[in-house]
Amino acid sequence: MTVHDREGHVLTGASPEARDHYERGLDLLRCYIGDPLAAADAAIAAAPGFAMAHLLRAWLLLTGTEPAGFAAARDSLAQAVPLVVTARERGHVAAVAHLADGGWHEAARTLQRVSIDHPLDILALQIGHQLDFFTGDARMLRDRIARALPEWREDRPGYHAMLSMHAFGLEECGDYARAERAGKRAVELQPRDGWGQHAVAHVLEMQARQKDGIAWMRADSSPWSRESFFAVHNWWHLALYHLDLGEIDDVLALFDGPIYDAKSAVAFDMVDASALLWRLKIRDVEVGDRWRAVADNWAALGAPGLYAFNDLHAVIAYLGAGQPERLAATLEGIDRAASGSTDNARFTREVGRPAALALKAFVDGDYGRTVELLGPTIPIAHRFGGSHAQRDLLDLTLIEAAMRAGDAALARALTAERRAAKPASLFAETLFNRARSSGSPAAG
């Protein structure tokens, strides 16, 4: 008996029961809630020869961007290889193999073709969208979804996820009005769509609409935060709104509560914890012993070299916690990663390593060196992944370093740039005025 998914794709080796578990996993993944990995395991238990269940498991493990996950994903890939029959399944196998071998860009390109040929394959679209995020490809964050969107109807299961992904791509490309409309419609269709909630949060951050952002996130947090493995990141966005308004007590309360009260050892959560504490550090806000738990969990995650974006945030934690031995070992690992030939080696050489050395120089008080390293790095920082909001940490550090280095002209230029990009931001205005209080520009 041939079993198909809800969109008519053949599911080689599946039984009806296994197919139902698989579909349940996709439903959970679309909202970033529950345990889609358990659903994939249930599908495999019901039908060990179910190719796409093994591939779903591999994708879930790989997109966690953690060393243990990559090792386990290779095992799932090995299970899937002899099972696949259809061209769509073979496309997923090829893409998984590329990513498992460090080919981030080739995996993303391979899934592009899968999505072109099978525009209703929500797994290919969603994983491809994540790979575009991990590689900082703003255009494909938008256009991968735009290519398939006309084939989708609003009554199709998962249509909300198409809108939320397109919303985030539109936001990263600066199309804020359309992004906000699409993200809000996604959440209206499915209130538990954490990615749609997140896309609107990004719009409000980029437009410096802090009060609107606080209202958006606090109106009803239960749907997007309950049993969600994206909740910490959305709480982080709320903290950024309060930080821009100078509401430090609210920021610390969010850190001590939903952001890091559970002391998550998940890389995606630790990135947010590191980044938020660093933003407080460059403002000279005392955070007590909060750094230690974050640093300890980064150390437990394993050696650097898998994904440069994560490695930079581990460096941030060790700098904040004052742990020179862990810092030195991680910088050595970053050097080794930069000498390789994988995509991550390039991410590390071009962005991760100079950014890590720049932040170390900042903590060492060598602000001129920070400026020297970050100046050429920031324009290409998208190459190592993340969003505009996440990479803004580097811009903020450069501005602060320029001020502390006594480079008044650079500080004035950078803060003028920031105020022009975010004219509604109170913090941008504060930085602009601070830069101008340090002296007049040179003449003649």
N, C-alpha and C positions, 0 to 999 in steps of 0.2 A: 504494500500500500504506500503510495506517495503522499507525503504530508507537506502542506504548504503553510506559510505564515499568513498573517492577516492581509498582507498586500499581494499575495499570490506567488511569492518566491518559493521555489522548491527547498525543502529542508532535508538534506540527505541524512539518512539514518535516524530520523526522528520518529517518535510515536506520538499519538495525540496528547498523551499525558506529558511527555517531554516537551512538546511544542508549547503547551500551556505554561509550564515553568519558564521556558525561554522567553515567551511573550511577557510574562510577569517581570522577568529581569529587565527587559527593555523598558517597560512602563516605569519601573523604579529608577532606572538610569536617566530617563528623560527628565525626571524631576530632581535627581540627585538625592533620593531619599531611600530609607530602608537598607536592605542588603542584597543588591543585585548579584553579588558573587555567590551567595547562598542559593539564589534562584538558578544560576548557571550550574552549580554543583548538583542541584536537584534534577535538572534536566539531563545531566550526564548520568546520574544514578538511574534514571528511568530509561535511558537509551544510551548506553556507552558508545555506540557508533554514531552519535549525533554530531556531525562536523561543526555546525555553527555554534553549538553549545560550548565546545572546546575553544572555539575562536572568540566567543563572547568572554569566556573566562580569561583568555590571554589578553584581550584588550583591557579588561578591567584591571588586571595586574600591571600592565605596562603603563597605563595612564596615571597610576599612582606615583610614578617617577621615583620609586625606591628600589635599592639594589635587590632586596629579597623578592620583590615583585617581579623584577626582570628575570631572575633565575626561575621562578615558578612558571612564568609565562612561556619560557622556552620549553618546559615540559608539556604544557598544554598545546603548544605548536606542534611538538613531535607527535602528540596523540592525534591531532587533526590532519596532518599531512596525508596519511594513507586513506583517509575517509572522504576527502572532498571529491565531488563529481562535477558540479556546475561551474561555469565561468565566473559567476559571482563569488562562489566559495573559494575558487582558486585566487581571485583577486584579493580577498581577505587574507588568505594564507601568505601571499607574496608581501602584502603590506605589514602583516605581523612580523614576518621574517626580517624585513628591512629594519623595523623599529627595534626588534630584539637584538639586532646586530649594530645598533647605534645610528641607523640611517633615518633620522627624524624627517628630513626633507623628502627622501625617496618614499618613505611610508605615506606621507601626506599626498605626494603626487600620485602614487598608486591608487589611493582611495579616491582621488579626484576622478580617475577613469571609471572606477566602480560606480561612483555616484552619477556620472554622466550616462552610463549604460543602464543603471538601475536607480532612477531618481527617487523611488519610494523606499529605498533601503535606508531606514532611519539610523541603523547602527553605523553604516559607512559614513553617513553625513555627520552624525554626532561625534564620532571618533576623529574624523577628518577635521572638524571644527576645533576640537581640542588640540590636535596637532598644529593647526594654524596658530592657536594661542601659544602653545609651547615654543613655537619658532618665531613668534612676533610678526606673522604675516597678516597685517590688517586687511589688505585687499581680499585675500582668500577667506578670511573670517566672514566677510560680507558676501563675496561672490560665489563661494562654494554653495551657500544656501540659496542665493538668488537664482542660480541656474536650475535648481530643482523645484523651487517654490511654486511655479505655475502648474506643476503636476499634482499638487496637493489641494484637497478641498478642506474646508473648515470642519466638516463632519468626520474626517479621517482621524483615527486614533494617533495622537502624537503631533497634530497640527500646531498645538500650542508651543511645542518645542521648536518647530520650524520658525515660528514667529520670534521666540526668545533668542534663538541663535542669530537670526537675521538682525534683530535689534542690537545685539552686542557688536556684530560686524559693522552695522551702520554707525554705531557710537564710536568705534575705534577709527572709523574713516571720517569722523567729524560731522556726520549727518544727524545732528542731535534731535531735531524735531521729529523726523521719521522714526528714529530709534526709540524715542519716548513713547510714541503712539503704538509701535509694534510691541514693545515690552509690556506696556500696560494692558494691551489686548491679550497677550499671552497669559498674564496673571489673571485676567478676568475669566479666560476660558478654563484655566487650571491654577487655582490659588496656591498650589503646592509647587509650582514651577520656580525653583530657586534661581535658575539661570535668567528667567525673565525679570524677577525681582532685582537681580544683580545688574542686568543690563540697564534698567532705569536708574539704579543707584549710581552707575558710572556716568550716565548723562548728567545727573544732578551734581555730581562731583566735578566734572569737567566744566560745567557752567557756573560753578561756585554758588549753587542754589542750596546753601546749607540748611536753611530752615525748611525748605520744601523736602530736602532729603531726610531730615529728622522726622518730619511728618509722614513721609512715605514708608520709612522703615519701622516706625513705632506704631503706626495705625493698627496693625494686627500682625504681630511677629510670629504667632503660632503656626500658621500654614507653612511659611518658608523655613522655619527653624526647627520644627518638630521632626526628630529622627532624620535629620538632613546632614549629609556629610559635606554640604556647602555652607552650613550655617555660620561657622566661624568667620568665613570670608565676608559674608553679608553683615555680620556684627562689626567687623573691621571697617567696613564702609561707613557704618553709623558713627564709629569712633572718629573717623576722619572729619566728618561734618562738625562734631563737637570740638575737635582739635583746631580747625580753622577759625572757629568762633572764640578760641581761647578758653574753652570750658574744660580745663584740665581734670577737675574732679570727676566729671562725667567720663572722660577718656579712661582714667584709671579704674573707675568702677566697672566699665565695660571690659577692660583687660582682666580684672580680678574676677569677673563674672563669666559671661558667655564666651569670651575670647580665649582665656587660658586658665580658667578655674579648674578644668579637668586635666590640665597639664598634658594635652594631646601630644603623642609621639608621631603623629602623621605629618609628613613633610609639608603638605599643603597648608595645614594649620600653623605649623611652626614658622613658615615663611611670613604669615601675617603677624605672628607674635613678635618675631625679630624686627620686622619692618616698623611696627607701631612703636616699639621701645626705642628704636633708632631715631625716629622722628621726635620723640620726646627728648632724647639725649642731645640732639643738636640744638634744642631749645634750652638746654641746661636745666631740664626738669629732673628732679631727684626721684628715682623709681625704686630705691631700696634694693631688696634682694630678688626682684622679679626676674632679672636676667638669668639667674642660676639654673632654674628649672628648664628654661628654654635651651640653654647651652648643654645641659646634661642630656636632654633628649636628642639634640642634634648629634652628640657624640655617640649615642646608642644606635643611631640609624645606620652607621657604617661609614666606610671610606668615601671621600669625595671622588668625583670624576665621571659620574653618570649624567648629571645635568647641571650646567654651570649656574643657572638661576638659583637652584637650591644651594649650591656650594657658597655662593655669595652671602646668602642669608645665614648659613652656618658661621661664616666668618664674622658677620655682624654680631651674632650671639656671643661668640668667644671674645670679641672686642669689648662688648658691653659688660660681660661677666668678669673681665680681667683674667682670662685663662690663657696665658702665653704659650704653654706647651701644646694645648689643643689647637691654638691658632697657628703655631709654627707647623704642626703636622698637617693641618688642612691646607696651608699655603704650599707646602711641599707637594701634596696631592694635586693641587691645582696646577702647579708647574708640570707635573707628570702628565696630567690630562691635556695640557696645552701642547705637548710635544707629539700627540698622536695624530691620526689621520681621519678620525670620525667627525661627524657633524658637531658633536659636543666639543671636540678639540678646537674647532673653529670658533664655536660660541665662547669658549674659555679664552682663547688667544685674543680675540677681538674685543670682548666686553668683560667677561667674568674676571679675568686676572687683573687687568688694569683697574677695574672698579674695586676689587678687593684690596689692592695695594693702595688705592686712593683713600679708602675708608680707614685703613691702618694708619696712613700718614695723618689723617685728621685726628685720630685718637692720640697719636704721638705728638701732636701740636705742630706738625710740619704742613701748615695750611697751603703754602706755596706749592708743595709737591702734590697736594690734593687737587689744586687747580690745574696743575700741569697734566695730571693723569686724566681727570674727568673732562676737561675741555674737549679733547678729540673723541672721547668715548661716548658721551651723551648723544651726539647726533646719530650714532649707529647702534645705540643700546637696544633697539627693538630686535636686533639680530639674535639676542639670547633669550627672547621670550618675555612673557608677562604682558601686562596692559599698560596703557599710558599712566593710569593712576598708580600702579605699582612701581614703575620706573621713575616716577616723580621723586622718589627718595633720592635719586642721584642728583637731580636738579636742585633740590633743596639743600643738599650737602654742598654742592658747588657754590651756591649763593652764600651760605654761611662761611665757607672756607675763604671765599674772596673777601668778605668783610673782615674776617679775623686776620687774613694775610695783609691787610692794609691796602688792598688793590681797589681803591675807591672807584676808579673809572669802570672796572669790570663789574663791581657790585652795582653801580648805577645802571649799567647796561642790562645786566641780568634781571634786576628787579623791574626795570621798565618793560622788558620782554614778558615777565610774568604778569605784571599788571595789565598789559595789553591782552594777554590770553585769558585772564580771569578778572575782568574789571569789577565784578561784584564781590570779589574775595576780600574780606577784612584783613586776612593775614597778608595777602599780596600787597595791600595798601600799606600795612605796617612795615613790611620789608622795604617797599619803595621809599617811604619816608625815612626809615632808618639809614638807608644807603645815602640819601641826600643830606642827612645831618652830619655826615662824616667829612664833608668838605665839598668844594666846588670842582667842576671838571677843569682840567688843564686847558690853557688857552695859548694861542700863538704857536 
